[in-house]
Amino acid sequence: MESDVGFADERLIAERALALADLDDGGEPVFPPVARRFLEARESLGITQGEVAAQWGEQPSMYWDLELHDSEAFNVISVQDLVTLGAILRVSVMHLLFGQEPPPELAATTYSEVARRLRAQMNDRAMSVDQMSDLVGWKLEEYLDHPDKLAELPIFGLRWVCKTVEVDWATTLANPTARLTTG
């Protein structure tokens, strides 16, 4: 059962939590109730945590943490893993993170566009890849060469990259496709 908190409110909760985590001052960020959403989605399908983990191709303990800690979806697993888990649980990443789908005005941004903007900013500022990496706080070379690899970052890292080029990280969440383990 979802509360009356809407997409925009949940986004704000997530942004505040991520900003507090950026400060790294020991404060405990409060994220949207993502762990509960993982649990409810799994239970609605009548499958076990082990079954989800097996389809995901990870150890059960990786999945357990997602049902225990709201921050795990933002700070630990990759965006690609979120998409894969959403496919397994038959819910969207947006639903898992924010409780509902975004408004239509939340346009999609491709990873190629993020890489293009990084390159443009490096060019405009006469910065090397290493200098831009230092500014962003994340090694960027592989993402510039292969933008789809941005899906391998957790939201925490993707947010830093996107923030540097003034892209809303949530607009990039539609990019990756699910990788399901068959078996």
C-alpha positions in Angstrom: 0.0 0.0 0.0 1.5 3.3 -1.1 1.2 6.5 0.9 -0.1 9.8 -0.5 3.5 10.9 -1.2 3.9 11.6 -4.9 6.8 11.2 -7.4 8.0 14.8 -6.8 8.0 14.4 -3.0 9.9 11.0 -3.2 12.4 12.6 -5.6 13.0 15.3 -3.1 13.5 12.8 -0.3 16.0 10.9 -2.5 17.9 14.1 -3.4 18.1 15.3 0.2 19.4 11.8 1.2 22.0 11.8 -1.6 23.1 15.4 -0.7 23.5 14.4 2.9 25.5 11.3 1.9 27.7 13.7 -0.2 28.6 15.6 2.9 29.9 12.3 4.5 29.6 13.9 7.9 28.2 10.9 9.7 24.6 12.0 9.3 22.1 9.2 8.5 20.4 9.9 5.2 16.7 9.0 4.9 15.8 7.6 1.5 12.4 6.8 0.1 11.0 3.4 1.3 12.7 1.4 -1.5 13.3 -1.7 0.6 9.6 -2.0 1.3 8.8 -1.7 -2.4 11.3 -4.5 -3.2 9.6 -6.7 -0.6 6.1 -5.9 -1.7 6.9 -6.5 -5.4 8.5 -9.8 -4.6 5.7 -11.0 -2.3 3.0 -10.0 -4.9 4.7 -12.4 -7.3 4.9 -15.2 -4.7 8.6 -15.8 -5.2 11.4 -16.1 -2.6 14.4 -13.9 -2.1 16.5 -16.8 -3.3 14.5 -17.0 -6.6 15.0 -13.3 -7.2 18.7 -13.6 -6.6 19.0 -16.7 -8.8 17.3 -14.9 -11.7 19.5 -11.8 -11.1 22.6 -14.0 -11.0 23.8 -12.7 -7.6 24.1 -14.2 -4.2 21.0 -14.1 -2.0 22.7 -11.7 0.5 22.9 -9.1 -2.3 19.2 -9.2 -2.7 18.4 -9.4 1.1 20.1 -6.1 1.7 17.8 -4.5 -0.9 14.8 -5.5 1.2 16.5 -4.3 4.4 18.1 -1.0 3.6 16.5 1.8 1.5 20.0 3.2 0.7 21.2 0.1 -1.1 19.3 0.9 -4.3 21.0 4.3 -4.5 24.5 3.6 -3.1 25.4 0.0 -3.8 23.9 -1.7 -6.8 24.3 -0.4 -10.4 21.5 1.2 -12.4 21.7 -1.8 -14.7 21.0 -4.1 -11.7 18.0 -1.9 -10.7 16.6 -2.3 -14.2 17.2 -6.1 -14.1 15.6 -6.4 -10.7 12.6 -4.3 -11.9 12.2 -6.7 -14.8 12.3 -9.7 -12.5 9.8 -8.1 -10.1 7.7 -6.8 -12.9 7.8 -3.2 -11.7 9.6 -0.2 -13.2 12.8 1.3 -11.7 10.8 4.5 -11.2 8.2 2.6 -9.1 10.9 1.0 -7.0 12.7 4.3 -6.3 9.8 6.8 -6.2 6.6 4.8 -5.8 5.1 5.7 -9.1 5.9 6.7 -12.7 7.4 10.1 -13.4 5.3 12.9 -14.9 5.4 13.1 -18.7 7.6 16.2 -18.7 10.5 14.2 -17.3 12.2 13.7 -20.6 14.8 10.9 -21.2 18.5 11.7 -21.5 20.7 9.1 -23.3 24.0 8.1 -21.9 25.5 9.2 -25.2 24.2 12.7 -24.5 25.8 12.7 -21.0 29.1 11.7 -22.6 28.7 14.3 -25.3 28.1 17.0 -22.7 31.2 15.8 -20.7 33.3 16.1 -23.8 31.9 19.5 -24.6 32.6 20.7 -21.1 36.1 19.4 -21.2 36.6 21.2 -24.5 35.1 24.4 -23.3 37.2 24.4 -20.1 40.3 23.0 -21.8 40.4 20.1 -19.4 41.9 16.7 -19.8 40.0 13.5 -19.0 42.0 13.2 -15.7 41.1 16.8 -14.7 37.4 16.3 -15.5 37.6 13.0 -13.5 39.0 14.8 -10.5 36.3 17.5 -10.8 33.5 14.9 -11.0 35.0 12.5 -8.4 34.7 9.5 -10.7 37.1 8.1 -13.3 35.5 9.0 -16.6 37.6 7.7 -19.5 35.7 4.4 -19.9 32.4 6.2 -19.8 33.5 8.7 -22.5 34.6 5.8 -24.8 31.6 3.6 -24.0 28.7 5.7 -22.6 26.4 2.7 -22.0 28.8 1.7 -19.2 27.3 4.5 -17.2 24.6 2.0 -16.3 27.3 0.1 -14.3 27.4 3.0 -11.8 25.3 3.1 -8.7 22.9 6.1 -8.7 25.2 7.8 -6.3 28.0 7.8 -8.9 25.7 8.5 -11.9 24.3 11.5 -10.1 27.8 13.0 -9.7 28.5 12.6 -13.4 25.2 14.0 -14.4 25.4 16.9 -12.0 28.6 18.0 -13.6 26.9 18.4 -17.0 23.6 19.7 -15.6 21.6 16.6 -16.5 18.9 15.2 -14.1 20.2 11.7 -13.3 16.6 10.4 -13.1 16.2 11.2 -16.8 18.9 8.6 -17.6 17.2 5.7 -15.8 15.3 4.5 -19.0 18.6 3.7 -20.8 19.7 0.3 -19.7 18.0 -2.9 -20.6 17.5 -5.9 -18.2 20.0 -8.7 -18.1 18.2 -11.7 -16.9 19.9 -15.0 -16.0 18.3 -17.9 -17.7 18.3 -21.1 -16.1 
